[in-house]
Amino acid sequence: MRETKIFLDARRSTELWRGDAAVLGGSCAGLEAALALRQRRPDARVCVLEPNANLGREITLEWRPGHPGGAVGKTIRKTCAELGIPNSANPDLVGATLAVDDFVQDHGLAAYVKVQPTRPIFTASGMLRGVEVVGKSGRQLVSAPLLIDATPGRIFSRTLLGLVSRQPLAAGRALYLAGVDDMPSQPIAIPASLGLKDNLAFPSPASWEHEAIVRFALDIAPGESSGDTYAKGLRTAIELAAWLRENVPACAQATLVDISPLAAFTYAPIQDDLASLYPHGIYPLPELDEWSVELTDAKAFAARAMKAQAPFPLPTIDEEDILVSSELEADPAQDLPEIVLPPAPAHMHEGAEVAVAGFGVAGAFAAAAAAQEGMQVTVLDPASMPGAIATIGRVHSYYHGLPGGLQDKVDELTDQCAARVSSRVRGYHPMARAEVLMKEMLADNRCTILPEHTVFGVIKDDNRVCALLSAADDGYHVFPCQAAIDATGDGDVAAAAGAPTTLGREGDSAPQPYSYTPSLIREGNILHHHNFDAGWVDPTDTTEFSRGHFDGRRTIRDMGPFTQESHYCTIGSIIGLRESRFLIGRENINFNDFMEGRVWDDAVCSSSAHHDNHAMDYAEESRWAWEHVIMFGLWHYACHGQIPYGALVPQEVDGLLVTGRAIAVDHDLHQLVRMQRDMQVLGEVSGVAAAEAIKGSVMVADVDIKTLQSNLAERGVKPLEPRKAMDCSTTELLAALTCDETDDHAKKMQRGLAMWRLSKMKGEAGAFWPGFFQTATGQARFAGAVAAALGGHDLPAVRQCLSEVLAARTTEPRLGIKAAAPFLVAALALAEIKGADAAGDLAELLAEWKPGDVLTPPDLLLIIKALGQTGNREVAAPAIRNFLAKWPDEPFAIPLWGVRADQSATSFRHTVIIRAARSLIALGDKSAAELILPYMKDRRLIVRRWARKVYAEGQK
Ligand SMILES: Cc1cc2nc3c(=O)[nH]c(=O)nc-3n(C[C@H](O)[C@H](O)[C@H](O)COP(=O)(O)OP(=O)(O)OC[C@H]3O[C@@H](n4cnc5c(N)ncnc54)[C@H](O)[C@@H]3O)c2cc1C
């Protein structure tokens, strides 16, 4: 075992998985080995554990040339044929990524992605118990008495034996080019100034015409860090793409689409006797020069594995070497058995001034800004390049958000870099952006970038975070720091540090839907990103996060297109998470603050967008969101508001700032406060603030706000003047209700805002309504009736107007995008004033429904919820029960956002059932809890957790 001075404390945790064997690393060789185990013992439970997002590492992440052959190769050919992807000497990158998912499913293997194996765990008598892993739930155990090590360079085994000869010799990388003509298939001589190994680049055709993969390798200097290697690889890839465009006629019109996410490292041949691990149940796969031989050998080797085991020497630990840490914990709703993990050895690093967890745009800007302010910075992220969703995740476009600060320069440099590597791209160039971010961060050598590190815990001194804990392929690491920045987007550091956080929306705690965005080539070789939703995932849980990757990729398969004119060519190695944990900060902002133009003394920047919620089902959203979107048609209303510094500052923890999409907003405001521009600015704010705290020898919570504000202003970051929405007289508000379909967007938004303001005028404050209805007609009368009803003004004119719209089943015009059909809006508004008497109207709508109806399943949810709120058990309960009985097999499917109507739709049945049960329980029908039983163990954590919550309500 490696000698180390420091141990993380023993801790109570959970068992992630239990079975007969675990394969560490989802490479093609690892997959073949896993299959061999199953073939040898068909009842064996075998699990594959992969730290990256994709299985099939050599092809899908390193883009190694040639076809793997074997069982994996067979599945790739089959999947590509099914998808209509042309045959190729090299596997298609998208087809292969989807195929390796098929492989684990077809062969009954369990697989987890985004889990980092860290060390074996032995019983007290020295027998192998399994492997400790780190994922979104922190440290957990995978119980398996046999481990096959398929990690790159067999790093797991080498670390275990304390072998330090792991330094790779060379790193292979690859480019994906579109828009090439007659690319030579011979190696291309490249000038020595680009620094390629042997000064050669190796082109090969991709599956699609006019596309090619160009590979190259770089020598690695002794002692070079993996962060330096990845930075060098990115820079060289950009230079190579530019050189090819300038010097190879076939590439003159090429566009650099992508760069391989991981390096294919070459290691010195293994001299060490890794076979000494066999008796302990750990089998490092042989590494062979020839890939196909390695794959064949992997199978034979795995089949021979599992022999007698001998006790393994356990490390001796001095009490004083144990660090007491605070770490992420698994969700109890996972129902995982509890275990105790023994103290874990960890590598202690030299202290940085600022440690940043997360390398998305927020983290990259935080690091760059802190470095510009003179700080030594360490950045930790599982990914190998900056930008996350904006670069690796393929969302290369700005949508709303505000300019200013460091990003203006980054934008300019991105355009300059893009001009060298691309002929045509829609949006900004993602790889140019990554390179520019990397360069900005590396300026003055103040940043140490450590890819392949997942932060899962902290060390605290009292309440101050003084070190980050990470897991990498060689075990655990401790990074002391004076200030830490949580830019994980998921609030992982804040949660590990014990800062209070929230997750998801009011009803079912679901965050916004996520997507999985592949790069798309269409319209004559133009690079696009294709953004469509894949479903829901809770990214704070290891099992669930892994599931999200597999389910997300399945949607890509369903989406197509796979034709020469329009096809995906690479898949991002991260999923597109819109939303995750939110900090509960020293100050917390909500949508109303933006609508009311709230001014904050410690405002540091602003954010701007519309309520860009991708959810379709507003029954589970807040009442505020229901009013805003469904009743007033304001989904598309764009507004801005101020962000106070206190929204980055945790309540109960110091030494830590939270930036990016996890700052202290609520779920409703987050729909708006998440755009790339605003995340970049927030990153810059946190980097500058951390630097100021350190320079001023104060806690980050105590930085001098005035100095921070003026420093930020000098950098071009300033909050906007707040704007109060529709801050005008009642007469003007009523006038704004007069608006119809011929009016422009701005006028329609004014109408929605007027409805919102007027609906807040309760009781006496709404004394103008009778007068209004004496003269109002048409659309204005309807809008007024909705607003009056939501304000609780039960007037005959209001009832009459809404009843007429309901009776006529008026479907158009709607009040805005995502607003319900007018007759449903009328029914819901009537329910607000009629109470129990509204049950009849709502029951009628439910009884009328049939698949394909103008009312969608999310509309049904609104009706069922409203029925529950009527309190009219006699009418409402049978209406709901009859509805469920009438449609026992109906999936209540709706397409997710961005998914075409002719493509697969997602079943909403579970939502309808759980919502129905909840309404029935609210009506006093406690037996309805039984409806939920099938969902109490649903494979999706969000569904399971929600079902349990409603079931518990039924038990009260
Ligand atoms: C599908 C989709 C489409 C979008 N479309 C647009 C658009 O068109 N225009 C626009 O302006 N905005 C858009 N957005 C919003 C915007 O892109 C994101 O909100 C923004 O990029 C988030 O930046 P971030 O740095 O806060 O988080 P992220 O990009 O999520 O980065 C977080 C980083 O932290 C790392 N990390 C996570 N956990 C850990 C850990 N435990 N330890 C270490 N590192 C960790 C991750 O690997 C990642 O690199 C979209 C978002 C999505 C998901």
The ligand as an SDF file (V2000), in Angstrom:
LIG
                    3D

 53 58  0  0  0  0  0  0  0  0999 V2000
  -29.3430   21.7110  -22.0860 C   0  0  0  0  0  0  0  0  0  0  0  0
  -29.0220   23.1170  -21.7240 C   0  0  0  0  0  0  0  0  0  0  0  0
  -29.2260   24.1190  -22.6270 C   0  0  0  0  0  0  0  0  0  0  0  0
  -28.8970   25.4330  -22.3080 C   0  0  0  0  0  0  0  0  0  0  0  0
  -29.0440   26.4090  -23.2440 N   0  0  0  0  0  0  0  0  0  0  0  0
  -28.5090   27.6110  -23.0050 C   0  0  0  0  0  0  0  0  0  0  0  0
  -28.4060   28.5650  -24.0360 C   0  0  0  0  0  0  0  0  0  0  0  0
  -28.8150   28.3100  -25.1700 O   0  0  0  0  0  0  0  0  0  0  0  0
  -27.8210   29.7610  -23.7540 N   0  0  0  0  0  0  0  0  0  0  0  0
  -27.3980   30.0740  -22.4890 C   0  0  0  0  0  0  0  0  0  0  0  0
  -26.9000   31.1790  -22.2750 O   0  0  0  0  0  0  0  0  0  0  0  0
  -27.5050   29.1800  -21.4880 N   0  0  0  0  0  0  0  0  0  0  0  0
  -28.0050   27.9600  -21.7350 C   0  0  0  0  0  0  0  0  0  0  0  0
  -28.0470   27.0280  -20.7340 N   0  0  0  0  0  0  0  0  0  0  0  0
  -27.6260   27.3900  -19.3810 C   0  0  0  0  0  0  0  0  0  0  0  0
  -26.1200   27.4580  -19.2230 C   0  0  0  0  0  0  0  0  0  0  0  0
  -25.4550   26.8320  -20.2720 O   0  0  0  0  0  0  0  0  0  0  0  0
  -25.6720   26.8010  -17.9240 C   0  0  0  0  0  0  0  0  0  0  0  0
  -26.5150   27.1610  -16.8680 O   0  0  0  0  0  0  0  0  0  0  0  0
  -24.2670   27.2330  -17.5640 C   0  0  0  0  0  0  0  0  0  0  0  0
  -23.3810   26.9090  -18.6050 O   0  0  0  0  0  0  0  0  0  0  0  0
  -23.8750   26.5910  -16.2520 C   0  0  0  0  0  0  0  0  0  0  0  0
  -22.5590   26.9060  -15.9370 O   0  0  0  0  0  0  0  0  0  0  0  0
  -21.9050   26.4080  -14.5740 P   0  0  0  0  0  0  0  0  0  0  0  0
  -20.4580   26.6460  -14.7060 O   0  0  0  0  0  0  0  0  0  0  0  0
  -22.6080   27.0270  -13.4300 O   0  0  0  0  0  0  0  0  0  0  0  0
  -22.2400   24.8570  -14.4750 O   0  0  0  0  0  0  0  0  0  0  0  0
  -21.8060   23.6060  -15.3550 P   0  0  0  0  0  0  0  0  0  0  0  0
  -21.6420   23.9510  -16.7750 O   0  0  0  0  0  0  0  0  0  0  0  0
  -22.7630   22.5360  -15.0120 O   0  0  0  0  0  0  0  0  0  0  0  0
  -20.3660   23.2050  -14.7910 O   0  0  0  0  0  0  0  0  0  0  0  0
  -20.2090   22.5200  -13.5860 C   0  0  0  0  0  0  0  0  0  0  0  0
  -18.8470   21.8360  -13.6010 C   0  0  0  0  0  0  0  0  0  0  0  0
  -18.6220   21.2940  -12.3090 O   0  0  0  0  0  0  0  0  0  0  0  0
  -18.1280   19.9940  -12.4340 C   0  0  0  0  0  0  0  0  0  0  0  0
  -18.4860   19.2670  -11.2270 N   0  0  0  0  0  0  0  0  0  0  0  0
  -19.7020   18.8160  -10.8590 C   0  0  0  0  0  0  0  0  0  0  0  0
  -19.6150   18.1820   -9.6890 N   0  0  0  0  0  0  0  0  0  0  0  0
  -18.3280   18.2490   -9.3050 C   0  0  0  0  0  0  0  0  0  0  0  0
  -17.6350   17.7830   -8.1680 C   0  0  0  0  0  0  0  0  0  0  0  0
  -18.2560   17.1320   -7.1900 N   0  0  0  0  0  0  0  0  0  0  0  0
  -16.3070   18.0170   -8.0890 N   0  0  0  0  0  0  0  0  0  0  0  0
  -15.6480   18.6900   -9.0710 C   0  0  0  0  0  0  0  0  0  0  0  0
  -16.2770   19.1500  -10.1740 N   0  0  0  0  0  0  0  0  0  0  0  0
  -17.5930   18.9350  -10.2810 C   0  0  0  0  0  0  0  0  0  0  0  0
  -18.7710   19.4490  -13.6830 C   0  0  0  0  0  0  0  0  0  0  0  0
  -18.0060   18.3750  -14.2020 O   0  0  0  0  0  0  0  0  0  0  0  0
  -18.7510   20.6850  -14.5740 C   0  0  0  0  0  0  0  0  0  0  0  0
  -17.5380   20.7540  -15.2800 O   0  0  0  0  0  0  0  0  0  0  0  0
  -28.3810   25.7130  -21.0330 C   0  0  0  0  0  0  0  0  0  0  0  0
  -28.1800   24.6900  -20.1060 C   0  0  0  0  0  0  0  0  0  0  0  0
  -28.4840   23.4050  -20.4500 C   0  0  0  0  0  0  0  0  0  0  0  0
  -28.2200   22.3080  -19.4720 C   0  0  0  0  0  0  0  0  0  0  0  0
  1  2  1  0
  2  3  1  0
  2 52  2  0
  3  4  2  0
  4  5  1  0
  4 50  1  0
  5  6  2  0
  6  7  1  0
  6 13  1  0
  7  8  2  0
  7  9  1  0
  9 10  1  0
 10 11  2  0
 10 12  1  0
 12 13  2  0
 13 14  1  0
 14 15  1  0
 14 50  1  0
 15 16  1  0
 16 17  1  0
 16 18  1  0
 18 19  1  0
 18 20  1  0
 20 21  1  0
 20 22  1  0
 22 23  1  0
 23 24  1  0
 24 25  2  0
 24 26  1  0
 24 27  1  0
 27 28  1  0
 28 29  2  0
 28 30  1  0
 28 31  1  0
 31 32  1  0
 32 33  1  0
 33 34  1  0
 33 48  1  0
 34 35  1  0
 35 36  1  0
 35 46  1  0
 36 37  1  0
 36 45  1  0
 37 38  2  0
 38 39  1  0
 39 40  1  0
 39 45  2  0
 40 41  1  0
 40 42  2  0
 42 43  1  0
 43 44  2  0
 44 45  1  0
 46 47  1  0
 46 48  1  0
 48 49  1  0
 50 51  2  0
 51 52  1  0
 52 53  1  0
M  END
$$$$
